[in-house]
Amino acid sequence: MFLARAGWRTAITAQVPRRRIGSVRESGLPCVKRGDRGGCGNWGSRKHFFSSEPPRPADADTATGHVKEPDPGPPPPPPPNQDAGQSLLSKMVEAAATSFASIVVLGVGFGIAAYAYHKSYKYHVLEKMSNAFEPGDPVLELAAIGKNIPLSKTAAATHWIERPEQATVDAVVGGAGGGHYHLFIGEKGTGKSSMLLEAIRKIDGDGVAMLEAHADLEIFRIRLGKALDYEFHEDYIGGYFSERGPRDTTALLDIERALNKLEKVALRRRVKVGKPLVVIINQMHLIRDDDDGKDLIELLQQRAEQWAASNLVTMVFNSDDYWILERLKLLATRMEVLTILDLPKVQATAALKNYRQRYYGEAPSSEILGQIYDLVGGRLSFLNRIAKSDDMLLACHKIKEVEKTWFLNQCWILGEEMDDDVMDQQKWAAAAVVLATALVDKEQEMDSTYHPDDGHLLPSFPLHKAQEIMTRSDFVRALDRLNLFSITSDAQVRASSVPMHLAFREMVAVPGFRTHLQATIDRIAAIESLGRTRELVAKDLVLGGRYEIRKVPGGIDVMLKEGEKDGAEHGGGD
């Protein structure tokens, strides 16, 4: 057996003359087995040495080493460029589809989120504005703190004077005055704002919003937003994703937007409560009498007319000056005017007694109360100031001197030595002094200037008559704004207060006053005449020449006539 195997190995070695030593590894070639060259038998798993030469192909003849012809394989693959182009196109389409789907998902997501935010923001705005008309108004708390008044429903009995107009104001503020809007007009210090605050306190501010007017529309816009709890889209973040936000506009358009929101709130509240909201705009006279101010008043009045007709909102305007009434009267169809005047004597003395009892715990005598009324009248602001002073009569004289000083500083006349540069101001001052003098002189024509119960009866002129006395129609309204004169709701012009009228009396009673006034008027007339005069200078009038001026049809003819020459130039001698 051993010899047989050795002989077989020798035969294989003879066929392969060159042999190299290789490493031991698992053979992947078919092994040769004795008796069966095509199988491995038990040798397939054995390790054997192999040559480092390249292996023969599997189809080669192991005996001879000749290679058989290869069989024809499958057809060649397509050109590589064609497959690359098709794969690039499909990848582009796939990427585009993926990007489009992502954009659609993001866009739809952002759109839904933006729509939800927008709707929730609008709902939140209306809810905030509705809360502004719930019971409890910050205006009441500020007023109570400023006046040291306890905020309770029993405060009126001890800290407030009931005016005759208080019942009307209570009905308007309480929402009973539907179908109209209202204008409260009266002199400064008569108690208009105090009556409104008292009416608001009685209902705890339920359904009421109050704001103070201002000359600047931007400040008016902010105050309106504060009263209605409206931010004018200033906290709206949706404007970050647009070119123009809803706030990029004017103050007047913002006010219009706020009123639109107020209308929606009023419609919702009308279904629940059944009565209109009340919006009070105090100190309307602070609005400037210019184009912007007129536009604002027109906007507010249009809304007031519309809401009064539908009984949604009752607008209440409060003013000290007459020009607001003139402006509103142009378009007014549903407006009601309530004039607030000084208190009559009986109520004024009762108010002063109540004030004095509150501040000092004493009750003045009727004689002292009567003397005080004779000096200051029934103006509540004056009475309150006097009640706080130690010497009430001295405080009355001080108030009169303050009023007199204010008038003289604004309207005193300069006399015949007046410079022509101040003529325009002196026209205005002379007109005011002439009107004050006419009011004092009219007292002589009146049957009575004092009533035992009603008190002072101040002389007055109709507005057109006052303009005739002043010879100007544009001065009297400016004097009303300065609180020198007062124009009532029935167009009567008089002194702004009792102390002011007493100051007129003292001014007119000064010796030489009327002469001084007439000298000022003559000086104004002379300056105006000088301004209307034209000076004509004649030149070249020599040797007795002269101008001959004569009137001809259609104008004036001016002709220069020369003088005669002397005899030496005309003729010779002897």
C-alpha positions in Angstrom: 0.0 0.0 0.0 2.7 2.3 0.9 4.5 1.7 -2.4 1.4 2.3 -4.4 0.9 5.7 -2.9 4.5 6.7 -3.4 4.3 5.7 -7.0 1.2 7.8 -7.6 2.7 10.9 -6.1 5.8 10.3 -8.3 3.7 10.3 -11.4 2.1 13.6 -10.6 5.4 15.2 -9.8 6.8 14.1 -13.1 4.1 15.9 -14.9 4.8 19.2 -13.1 8.6 19.8 -13.4 8.7 23.1 -11.5 7.5 23.1 -7.9 7.6 25.7 -5.2 6.9 25.5 -1.6 3.7 27.2 -0.6 1.8 27.9 2.6 -0.8 25.6 4.0 -4.4 26.6 3.5 -7.7 25.2 2.6 -7.8 24.3 -1.0 -10.7 25.3 -3.1 -9.6 23.3 -6.1 -10.9 19.8 -6.8 -8.7 17.2 -5.1 -7.5 14.0 -6.6 -8.4 10.7 -5.0 -7.1 7.4 -5.8 -9.4 5.5 -8.0 -11.6 8.5 -8.6 -9.9 11.7 -9.9 -13.2 13.6 -9.9 -13.8 13.4 -6.2 -12.1 14.4 -2.9 -13.1 11.6 -0.7 -11.5 11.9 2.6 -8.9 14.2 1.3 -11.3 17.1 0.7 -11.0 18.2 4.3 -7.3 17.8 4.5 -4.7 20.5 4.1 -2.2 20.3 1.3 0.6 22.3 -0.2 -0.2 24.1 -3.5 1.9 26.0 -6.0 2.3 29.7 -6.1 1.6 29.7 -9.8 -1.9 30.8 -10.9 -4.4 28.0 -10.7 -5.6 26.4 -13.9 -9.1 27.0 -15.0 -11.7 24.7 -13.8 -12.4 23.4 -17.3 -8.7 22.6 -18.0 -7.7 19.0 -18.5 -5.7 18.0 -15.5 -3.8 15.4 -17.5 -2.7 17.5 -20.4 -3.2 21.1 -19.1 -5.0 22.2 -22.2 -7.8 24.8 -21.8 -11.1 24.2 -23.3 -12.9 26.8 -25.3 -15.3 29.0 -23.1 -19.0 28.8 -23.7 -20.6 31.9 -25.1 -22.0 33.9 -22.1 -25.0 36.3 -21.9 -25.2 39.4 -24.1 -23.0 42.4 -23.1 -24.6 45.0 -20.7 -25.9 48.4 -22.1 -23.5 51.3 -22.3 -22.7 52.8 -18.9 -23.8 56.4 -19.9 -27.4 55.2 -20.6 -27.8 53.7 -17.1 -26.2 56.7 -15.4 -28.6 59.1 -17.2 -31.6 57.1 -16.2 -30.5 56.8 -12.6 -29.8 60.6 -12.3 -33.2 61.5 -13.7 -35.0 59.2 -11.3 -32.9 60.6 -8.4 -33.8 64.2 -9.3 -37.5 63.3 -9.5 -37.4 61.5 -6.2 -35.6 64.5 -4.5 -38.0 67.0 -6.0 -41.0 64.9 -4.8 -39.5 64.7 -1.3 -38.8 68.4 -1.2 -42.3 69.3 -2.4 -43.9 67.0 0.1 -41.9 68.5 2.9 -42.8 72.0 1.8 -46.5 71.1 1.6 -46.4 69.6 5.1 -44.6 72.6 6.6 -46.8 75.0 4.8 -50.0 73.3 5.8 -48.7 73.1 9.4 -47.7 76.8 9.5 -51.0 77.8 7.9 -53.1 75.9 10.4 -51.0 77.2 13.3 -51.3 80.8 12.0 -55.0 80.5 11.4 -55.5 79.1 14.9 -53.4 81.9 16.4 -55.2 84.6 14.5 -58.6 83.3 15.6 -57.6 82.9 19.2 -56.1 86.4 19.2 -59.3 88.0 17.9 -61.3 86.1 20.5 -58.9 87.1 23.2 -59.2 90.8 22.1 -63.0 90.7 22.4 -62.8 89.0 25.8 -60.4 91.6 27.2 -62.6 94.4 25.9 -65.6 92.8 27.5 -63.8 92.6 30.8 -63.2 96.4 30.6 -67.0 96.9 31.1 -67.3 94.5 34.1 -68.0 96.0 37.6 -65.1 97.8 39.1 -63.5 100.7 37.3 -59.9 101.9 37.9 -61.2 105.5 37.4 -63.3 105.2 40.6 -60.3 104.0 42.6 -58.1 106.8 41.4 -60.8 109.4 42.2 -61.4 107.9 45.6 -57.7 108.0 46.4 -57.2 111.5 45.1 -60.1 112.9 47.1 -59.7 110.7 50.2 -63.2 109.4 49.8 -64.1 105.9 50.9 -65.3 103.8 47.9 -68.7 102.8 49.2 -72.3 103.3 48.2 -72.9 105.4 51.3 -70.2 108.0 50.6 -72.5 110.4 48.8 -74.5 111.2 51.9 -71.5 112.6 53.7 -68.9 113.6 51.1 -70.9 114.8 48.1 -73.4 117.6 47.3 -76.4 116.4 45.4 -77.0 118.7 42.4 -80.3 119.0 40.6 -78.8 117.5 37.5 -77.5 114.4 39.4 -80.7 112.3 38.7 -80.4 113.0 35.0 -76.7 112.0 35.0 -77.4 108.8 36.9 -80.0 107.8 34.4 -77.7 108.4 31.4 -74.7 106.6 33.0 -76.9 103.7 34.1 -77.9 103.0 30.5 -81.5 104.4 30.8 -80.9 107.1 28.3 -81.0 104.9 25.2 -81.6 106.3 21.8 -79.5 109.5 22.4 -76.0 110.6 23.0 -75.3 113.5 25.4 -73.1 116.6 25.7 -72.5 118.0 29.2 -71.4 121.6 28.9 -70.6 124.2 31.6 -67.9 126.4 33.0 -64.8 125.0 34.6 -65.3 123.9 38.2 -69.1 123.5 38.2 -68.9 119.8 39.0 -69.5 118.0 35.7 -66.8 115.4 36.1 -67.7 114.9 39.8 -71.3 114.1 38.9 -70.2 111.6 36.3 -67.8 109.8 38.8 -70.6 109.8 41.4 -73.0 108.2 38.9 -70.3 105.6 37.9 -69.7 104.8 41.6 -73.4 104.1 42.2 -73.3 101.2 39.7 -69.7 100.2 40.4 -68.7 101.0 36.9 -70.8 98.2 35.4 -71.0 98.7 31.6 -69.1 102.0 31.7 -65.8 103.1 30.3 -64.3 106.6 30.9 -61.3 108.4 29.4 -59.8 111.9 29.2 -59.4 113.6 25.9 -56.1 115.1 24.7 -55.0 117.4 21.9 -52.5 114.9 20.5 -54.3 112.1 18.6 -51.6 109.6 19.6 -52.1 110.2 23.3 -55.9 110.1 22.7 -55.4 106.7 21.0 -53.5 105.3 23.9 -56.0 106.6 26.5 -58.9 105.1 24.5 -57.0 101.7 24.3 -56.4 101.9 28.1 -60.1 102.5 28.8 -61.2 99.7 26.5 -58.3 97.4 27.3 -57.4 97.3 23.6 -53.8 97.0 22.4 -54.3 98.1 18.8 -52.5 94.9 17.6 -49.3 96.0 19.2 -48.9 92.6 20.8 -49.9 90.8 17.6 -46.9 88.6 16.5 -48.5 87.6 13.2 -47.1 90.9 11.7 -43.6 89.5 11.9 -44.3 87.2 8.9 -45.9 89.9 6.7 -44.5 93.0 4.9 -46.9 95.4 6.7 -48.4 94.8 10.1 -51.8 96.0 11.1 -50.2 98.7 13.3 -48.6 100.5 10.3 -51.3 103.3 10.2 -52.4 106.6 11.7 -53.8 107.3 15.1 -57.2 108.1 13.6 -57.4 104.7 11.9 -56.5 103.0 15.1 -59.3 104.8 16.9 -61.7 103.6 14.1 -60.5 100.0 14.7 -61.0 100.3 18.4 -64.6 101.5 17.9 -65.2 98.6 15.5 -64.1 96.1 18.2 -66.3 98.0 20.7 -69.3 97.6 18.5 -68.8 93.8 18.4 -68.5 93.7 22.2 -71.7 95.8 22.5 -73.6 93.4 20.3 -72.5 90.4 22.5 -73.3 92.3 25.7 -76.6 93.5 24.5 -77.8 89.9 24.1 -76.7 89.1 27.7 -77.6 92.3 29.6 -80.1 94.0 27.5 -78.9 97.6 27.9 -76.3 99.7 26.0 -72.8 100.3 27.0 -71.7 103.8 28.1 -68.5 105.5 27.0 -67.6 108.8 28.6 -65.1 111.2 27.0 -64.1 113.9 29.5 -62.6 117.3 28.7 -63.5 117.4 25.0 -62.4 121.0 24.9 -58.8 119.9 25.0 -59.0 118.7 21.4 -57.5 121.2 19.1 -59.7 123.3 16.9 -57.8 122.3 13.7 -58.3 119.8 10.9 -57.1 116.8 12.9 -59.3 117.7 15.9 -62.4 118.3 13.6 -61.8 114.9 12.0 -61.7 113.2 15.4 -64.9 114.9 16.6 -66.6 114.0 13.3 -65.5 110.3 13.7 -66.8 110.1 17.3 -70.1 111.8 16.4 -70.8 109.5 13.5 -70.3 106.5 15.8 -72.5 108.2 18.5 -75.3 108.8 16.1 -75.1 105.2 14.7 -75.0 103.6 18.2 -77.8 105.8 19.5 -80.1 104.8 16.7 -79.4 101.1 17.4 -79.3 101.5 21.2 -75.9 99.8 21.4 -73.6 102.4 23.0 -74.4 105.7 24.7 -71.7 108.2 24.1 -71.3 111.0 26.7 -69.2 114.1 25.8 -68.1 116.5 28.5 -66.8 120.0 27.6 -66.1 123.4 29.1 -66.0 125.4 25.8 -68.8 126.4 23.5 -67.0 125.6 20.3 -67.5 121.8 20.9 -71.3 122.4 20.9 -71.0 124.4 17.7 -69.0 121.6 16.0 -71.4 118.8 17.1 -74.4 120.8 16.2 -73.6 120.6 12.5 -74.4 116.9 12.3 -76.5 116.4 15.4 -79.8 114.6 15.2 -79.9 112.5 18.4 -77.8 114.7 20.7 -79.1 116.0 24.0 -77.4 118.9 25.7 -77.3 119.3 29.5 -76.0 122.6 30.8 -74.3 122.6 34.2 -74.3 126.0 35.9 -73.2 127.3 39.2 -75.2 126.3 42.2 -78.0 128.5 43.4 -77.5 130.3 46.7 -79.4 127.8 48.9 -77.5 124.8 47.6 -74.2 126.6 47.5 -74.4 127.6 51.1 -75.4 124.0 52.0 -72.4 122.7 50.1 -70.0 125.1 51.8 -71.4 124.1 55.2 -71.0 120.4 54.4 -67.4 120.9 53.2 -66.5 122.9 56.3 -67.9 120.3 58.5 -65.9 117.6 56.8 -62.6 119.4 56.9 -62.7 121.3 60.2 -65.7 119.8 62.0 -67.4 123.2 62.4 -70.6 124.7 61.2 -70.3 128.3 59.9 -73.1 130.8 60.6 -75.6 131.8 57.9 -74.2 135.3 57.8 -70.7 134.1 57.0 -72.1 131.7 54.4 -74.0 134.5 52.7 -71.0 136.8 52.6 -68.9 134.0 51.0 -71.6 133.4 48.4 -71.7 137.1 47.5 -68.0 137.1 46.8 -67.5 133.8 44.8 -71.0 132.6 43.9 -71.9 129.0 43.6 -68.8 127.6 41.9 -68.1 124.2 43.5 -64.3 124.4 42.9 -64.2 127.8 44.7 -66.3 126.6 47.6 -64.1 123.6 48.1 -61.0 125.7 48.1 -62.5 128.2 50.6 -63.7 125.4 52.9 -60.1 124.1 53.2 -58.7 127.5 54.2 -58.4 128.9 57.7 -59.8 132.3 56.9 -62.6 131.8 54.5 -63.3 135.5 53.7 -59.6 136.1 53.0 -59.6 133.2 50.6 -62.6 134.7 48.8 -60.7 138.0 48.2 -57.7 136.0 47.0 -59.8 134.2 44.4 -61.1 137.5 43.1 -57.6 138.9 42.8 -56.4 135.9 41.0 -59.2 136.2 38.5 -58.6 139.9 38.0 -54.8 139.4 37.5 -55.5 136.7 35.0 -57.7 139.0 32.9 -55.3 142.0 33.1 -52.3 139.9 32.2 -54.1 138.6 29.1 -56.1 141.7 28.0 -54.8 144.9 29.4 -54.6 147.9 27.0 -51.5 150.1 26.5 -53.0 153.5 25.8 -52.0 156.2 23.2 -48.2 155.5 23.6 -48.7 152.0 22.2 -46.1 150.9 19.7 -47.4 149.9 16.3 -45.7 146.4 16.5 -48.2 145.2 19.1 -51.3 146.5 17.3 -52.6 143.0 16.5 -52.5 141.9 20.2 -54.0 145.2 21.3 -56.9 144.8 18.9 -57.7 141.6 20.7 -57.2 143.1 24.2 -59.2 146.2 23.4 -62.1 144.1 22.2 -62.1 142.1 25.4 -62.0 145.2 27.6 -64.8 146.8 25.5 -67.0 143.8 26.1 -66.2 143.7 29.8 -67.1 147.4 30.1 -70.4 146.8 28.2 -71.3 144.0 30.6 -70.7 146.3 33.6 -72.8 149.0 32.0 -75.6 146.6 31.3 -76.1 146.1 35.0 -77.6 149.6 35.1 -80.3 148.5 32.7 -81.3 145.4 34.5 -84.1 145.3 37.0 -82.3 143.1 39.4 -78.8 141.6 39.6 -79.5 139.5 42.7 -82.2 137.0 43.8 -82.7 136.0 47.4 -82.9 132.3 46.6 -81.1 132.0 43.2 -78.3 134.4 44.0 -76.4 136.3 41.4 -78.0 137.2 38.1 -75.0 138.1 35.9 -75.6 140.4 32.9 -75.1 138.8 29.5 -75.4 139.5 25.8 -76.4 137.2 22.9 -73.4 136.0 21.0 -74.2 138.0 17.9 -74.6 141.1 20.0 -71.3 140.5 21.7 -69.6 140.2 18.3 -71.1 143.5 17.3 -69.8 145.2 20.5 -66.3 143.8 19.9 -66.5 144.6 16.1 -65.0 141.2 15.6 -66.5 137.8 15.2 -63.5 135.6 15.9 -62.3 136.9 19.3 -65.1 135.8 21.6 -64.5 132.1 21.2 -60.8 132.5 22.0 -61.8 134.4 25.1 -64.1 131.6 26.1 -61.1 129.1 25.8 -59.1 131.3 28.2 -61.9 131.3 30.7 -62.2 135.1 30.6 -65.8 135.0 29.3 -68.3 132.2 29.1 -70.6 131.2 26.3 -73.6 129.2 27.6 -75.4 126.5 25.7 -78.1 129.0 24.6 -75.4 131.3 23.1 -75.3 133.9 25.9 -71.9 135.7 26.6 -71.1 136.7 30.2 -68.3 136.8 32.6 -66.8 133.3 33.3 -67.6 133.5 37.0 -68.8 135.8 39.8 -65.3 136.8 40.9 -64.4 137.6 37.3 -67.5 139.9 37.0 -66.5 141.6 40.3 -63.0 142.1 38.8 -64.7 143.8 35.7 -66.5 146.1 38.1 -63.3 147.1 39.9 -61.4 147.6 36.6 -64.1 149.9 35.1 -64.4 151.9 38.4 -60.7 152.9 38.3 -60.5 156.7 37.6 -59.5 157.6 34.1 -60.2 154.0 32.8 -62.6 155.1 30.1 -60.2 157.8 28.9 -57.4 155.3 28.7 -59.6 152.8 26.8 -60.6 155.5 24.3 -57.0 156.6 23.8 -56.1 153.0 23.0 -58.9 152.7 20.5 -57.8 156.0 18.9 -54.2 154.8 18.7 -55.3 151.6 17.0 -57.4 153.5 14.5 -54.5 155.9 13.8 -52.1 153.0 13.2 -54.6 151.3 10.9 -55.2 154.6 9.0 -51.4 155.1 8.6 -51.2 151.6 7.2 -53.9 152.5 4.6 -52.3 155.9 3.7 -50.1 156.2 0.6 -47.5 159.0 0.3 -47.0 160.8 -3.1 -43.8 162.7 -3.5 -43.6 165.3 -6.3 -40.2 166.0 -7.8 -38.7 168.3 -10.5 -40.9 171.2 -9.5 -38.5 174.1 -10.4 -39.0 177.6 -11.6 -42.6 177.7 -10.4 -43.6 174.4 -12.0 -46.6 172.6 -10.6 -48.8 169.4 -11.1 -52.3 169.7 -12.3 -54.4 166.7 -11.1 -57.9 166.3 -12.4 -60.4 163.6 -12.4 -61.3 162.3 -15.8 -63.7 159.5 -16.8 -62.1 156.2 -16.0 -59.3 157.6 -13.7 -57.2 160.6 -12.7 -55.1 162.7 -15.0 -51.8 164.1 -13.7 -50.0 166.8 -15.7 -46.8 168.6 -15.0 -46.9 172.3 -15.9 -43.6 174.0 -16.0 -43.0 177.6 -14.7 -42.1 180.6 -16.8 -38.5 181.4 -17.5 -37.1 184.7 -16.4 -36.9 187.7 -18.8 -33.2 187.4 -19.4 -33.6 184.1 -21.2 -36.7 185.2 -23.3 -35.6 188.4 -24.9 -32.7 190.7 -25.3 -32.1 194.1 -23.9 -32.6 197.5 -25.5 
